[in-house]
């Protein structure tokens, strides 16, 4: 995964995190929140791996 793709995925994960918090608050649905945390974690992992590689 390229660095720019990892940043785009992290940005999308942050947006989904906000939507996930809203869904938990209003509907009690945790699926989107958990998915956004996983997307964020994998994106940060890709960014860190790329940073140590260079």
C-alpha positions as a Markdown table, in Angstrom:
| # | Residue | x | y | z |
|---|---|---|---|---|
| 1 | Unk | 0.0 | 0.0 | 0.0 |
| 2 | Unk | 1.4 | 3.4 | -0.9 |
| 3 | Unk | 1.8 | 6.1 | 1.6 |
| 4 | Unk | -0.9 | 8.3 | 0.0 |
| 5 | Unk | -3.4 | 5.4 | -0.1 |
| 6 | Unk | -2.7 | 4.7 | 3.6 |
| 7 | Unk | -3.5 | 8.4 | 4.4 |
| 8 | Unk | -6.7 | 8.2 | 2.4 |
| 9 | Unk | -7.8 | 5.1 | 4.2 |
| 10 | Unk | -7.0 | 6.7 | 7.5 |
| 11 | Unk | -9.1 | 9.7 | 6.6 |
| 12 | Unk | -11.9 | 7.5 | 5.6 |
| 13 | Unk | -11.6 | 5.6 | 8.8 |
| 14 | Unk | -11.8 | 8.8 | 10.8 |
| 15 | Unk | -15.0 | 9.8 | 8.9 |
| 16 | Unk | -16.5 | 6.3 | 9.5 |
| 17 | Unk | -15.5 | 6.6 | 13.2 |
| 18 | Unk | -17.7 | 9.7 | 13.5 |
| 19 | Unk | -20.6 | 8.1 | 11.8 |
| 20 | Unk | -20.1 | 4.9 | 13.9 |
| 21 | Unk | -20.2 | 7.0 | 17.1 |
| 22 | Unk | -23.4 | 8.6 | 15.9 |
| 23 | Unk | -25.0 | 5.1 | 15.1 |
| 24 | Unk | -24.0 | 3.8 | 18.5 |
| 25 | Unk | -25.6 | 6.8 | 20.2 |
| 26 | Unk | -28.8 | 6.7 | 18.2 |
| 27 | Unk | -29.4 | 3.1 | 17.3 |
| 28 | Unk | -27.0 | 1.0 | 19.5 |
| 29 | Unk | -25.4 | -0.4 | 16.4 |
| 30 | Unk | -21.7 | -1.1 | 17.0 |
| 31 | Unk | -20.7 | -2.6 | 13.6 |
| 32 | Unk | -19.6 | 0.6 | 11.8 |
| 33 | Unk | -17.6 | 1.8 | 14.9 |
| 34 | Unk | -15.7 | -1.5 | 15.1 |
| 35 | Unk | -15.1 | -1.5 | 11.3 |
| 36 | Unk | -13.8 | 2.1 | 11.4 |
| 37 | Unk | -11.4 | 1.2 | 14.3 |
| 38 | Unk | -10.0 | -1.7 | 12.3 |
| 39 | Unk | -9.6 | 0.5 | 9.2 |
| 40 | Unk | -7.7 | 3.1 | 11.3 |
| 41 | Unk | -5.5 | 0.5 | 12.9 |
| 42 | Unk | -4.5 | -1.1 | 9.6 |
| 43 | Unk | -3.9 | 2.3 | 8.1 |
| 44 | Unk | -1.7 | 3.4 | 11.0 |
| 45 | Unk | 0.1 | 0.1 | 10.8 |
| 46 | Unk | 0.8 | 0.6 | 7.1 |
| 47 | Unk | 2.1 | 4.1 | 7.7 |
| 48 | Unk | 4.4 | 3.0 | 10.5 |
| 49 | Unk | 5.7 | 0.1 | 8.5 |
| 50 | Unk | 6.5 | 2.4 | 5.5 |
| 51 | Unk | 8.2 | 4.8 | 7.9 |
| 52 | Unk | 10.6 | 2.2 | 9.3 |
| 53 | Unk | 11.3 | 0.8 | 5.9 |
| 54 | Unk | 12.8 | 4.1 | 4.6 |
